[in-house]
Amino acid sequence: MKRTIKHEGNQSCDRKMRKKLQMCLLGAGAIMLLCGLLWSVMAQTLGKTYELKLTGTAWKGEGPNTLCLSGEAQGTVPGAFRMTLHYDEKEGRITDGTWTLMVHHKPKGDGKVSGRGTLSGSITGGKVTINKEGEVVSIDEVQVSVGGGSQAYAVASGGSGELAGKWDQKKSPPFEGRLQLRF
């Protein structure tokens, strides 16, 4: 025979325990949500870093205060690059622009180049140095954003990077720079 003993305080104890359990579960859920958000942010900000050496040419683009660059990128994502920068000559700052990197792969055997995809994005700021003759001689602290990619780089977006470079028309190639991308 089963006996049930009633105590006046049991119902309030049960409610208190359920309330504590609910609070613990709610707290655990909040912690899991926070961890998920932090993981997502870390995955975006701690993406892989790619270092590139850029060499090529630079010329004044169409329109005032426009600079175009193109050439070869060597490093962890080798290929050919093209950039267009707009700048404020009086303030010595880069206002905006675009960039594209056509990534290729050179196999060791036959020497043929195969395309691996593209990376592209925008240029959001930076510094420009202009000499007495009104020619751009260097760009520094150029902020680039990775807007997207194709083929092997289709998942690349939301990244960022920095660019710095200088050119001397007496040298060949006249433009040399460093580009660092994170995505």
N, C-alpha and C positions, 0 to 999 in steps of 0.2 A: 504494500500500500504506500502510495506516494503522499508525502505530506507537504503542504505549502505553508510556509510561515510568512505571515504578513508583518511587515514593519512599516510604520508610517513614513519613514524617510526614503524608502527604496525608489519610489516613483521619481522623486526629485533628483536622486542620485543618477538614475538611468538617463534622465533628460540632460543632466550636466555632462555625463559621459558622451552622449550622442553629440552634444554641442561641441565638446572638445574634439571629438573625432572629426566632425564636420570642419572645424577650424583648421585642424592638422591637414586634412585632405585639401582644403582650399589653399592653404599655405604651400603645400607640396606642388599643387597645380601651378600656382603663381611662380614658384621657383623654376619649375620645368619650362614654363613659357619664357621667363627671363633668360634661362640658359640657351634656349633655342634662338632667341633674338641676338644674344651675344655671339653665338656660334655663327650666325648669318653675317653679322657685322665683321667678325674676325675673318671669315672666309673672303669677304670683299676687300678688306683693308690689308690682309696679310697674303694676298695673292702672290704668285711667282713674279720675280723681278727679272727683266730682260735688259741686258746692257748692249748697246750698239755704238759702233764707230761709223759716222757718216762722212762720206767724201763726195764731192760733186761740184756743181756750178750754182751760181746765184745771179739773178738778173732782176732789173726793175720790171714789175708786172704792169699790166694795163691799169690806168688810173693812177691818181697821186698816192704816194706813200704805200705802195704795194711792193712786196719783195717775194720773189719766187725762188725756190730751191729744188734741186733734183739731183739724184746721183745714186750711189751704192751704199747699202747698209751692210756692215760686217759685224758678226757677233752671234748671239744666241738665237736670233730670228733674222737670218740674212735675207737680203733682197734688194729691191729698188724702191727709192722713196721719192715723194713729191710733196712739197709744202707751199702754201701761199700764206703770207703774213701781211697784215695791215698794221700800220703803226702811226703814232702821233709824233711827228718830227720835232715839234717844239718841246714836248714833255719827255721825249726819249723813251716812250713806252709802246709795247705791242698791245693793240686793242683786241684783235681777234684773228682768226684764220682757220685753215683746214689742213689736214695732212692725210696721206695714204702711204702704206707700206705694202708692196706686193712681195710676199714672202716666197722664196724659192729654195730648192734643195739641189745641191750639186752632188750626184753620186760619185763615188771614188773611181768607178770602173770606166764608163764610156765618156764622162765629162758632160753629158747632156744635162740641161737644167730643167727641172720639173717644178711646176707651180704647186704651192702648198696652201695658198689662200691669200686673203688680204686682211689687213688691219687698217682702221681709219678712225678719225675723230676730229675734234676741234682744238683750236689753240685759244686759250682764254686770257692770256696775259704774258707779261715779261718785259724785259728791257732791251732797248736797241741803242747802239753807239754809232754816231754819225760823225765823220771827219769834216775838216774845213771845206772840202770840196762838195759836201752834201751827199757823200756816199756812205752807205751802211757798211761798217767794218766788223761789227760783232753783234751777237744776240746772246743774252744771258737770262737765267732764271725764267725761261719760257715754260709756262705751264701748259701741258697737253692733257686732253681727256681721251680715253679710249671709248669710242661710241659703238663699235661693233666690228665684226669680221665675217669672213666667209670660209667655206671649206673646213680645213683643220682648225681654224680660228673662229668658227661660227658662234661659239659660246663666249667669246671675249666681249665684254661690255662692262661699263661702270668702273673701268680702271683709270689710272692717271699716270703722269710721268713728267719728266723735266728734260729740257733741251738747252744746250749751250753750244755756241760755235763762233768761228771767225773766218774771215776770208781775206785773201791777198791776191789780187789779180795778177801779180807777178809769179805766183806759184802755180804748179799743176799737180793735182786739181786745186782750184782756187778756194773751195770751201771745205773746211774740216770742222766736225762737231761731234758731240756725244749726246746720245739719246738714251734715257732710262725709262722703261715702261713697267708698270705693275698692273697685272690683271689676273 
